[in-house]
């Protein structure tokens, strides 16, 4: 096989790799600019300039700025290792306390690795309907996971007098980005300490101690 034949053989892989690298660089550039300038203050042209690509390249890849933002949200979710949480939740030996710890660990990873994106989208969602929909969808997806987990427990697992919806509300009130930011950014806690605290307080608030 000649050198040219070898190169042609891998042209498809080369193009795929280059496309993935371009997408990654666009996403990194968008994240930097959205955080530094705000979502509304950043244009597609700004992102293109920062990423070293053309604006049409971004439109062809993500369609619009909202599509680019959704891609950042998806990447943020993946950065928190959802497959790891799923494996821990599905472990037959996982008692409710361990499942709560697995969920809290996922949230810790999410806030630690992508808290800037979550805060950005929540703030921009106040005035941008497209981002409001993205933020709302994310919250609903998190609630669905909690409902699935809590409803899988045997009767009598939740604290007496606590219904499923209230349990989901309490989890959301305790295990959210504002609590995380208060402890880490304002009070100087290490993320490990926040996760450990969640692992203690969630069972205390949600589970029947006499079950």
HELIX and SHEET records of a PDB file:
HELIX    1   1 UNK A    3  UNK A    9  1                                   7    
HELIX    2   2 UNK A   11  UNK A   37  1                                  27    
HELIX    3   3 UNK A   44  UNK A   51  1                                   8    
HELIX    4   4 UNK A   55  UNK A   62  1                                   8    
HELIX    5   5 UNK A   65  UNK A   79  1                                  15    
HELIX    6   6 UNK A   82  UNK A   90  1                                   9    
HELIX    7   7 UNK A   96  UNK A  124  1                                  29    
HELIX    8   8 UNK A  129  UNK A  151  1                                  23    
HELIX    9   9 UNK A  164  UNK A  174  1                                  11    
HELIX   10  10 UNK A  177  UNK A  181  1                                   5    
HELIX   11  11 UNK A  182  UNK A  186  3                                   5    
HELIX   12  12 UNK A  191  UNK A  206  1                                  16    
END                                                                             
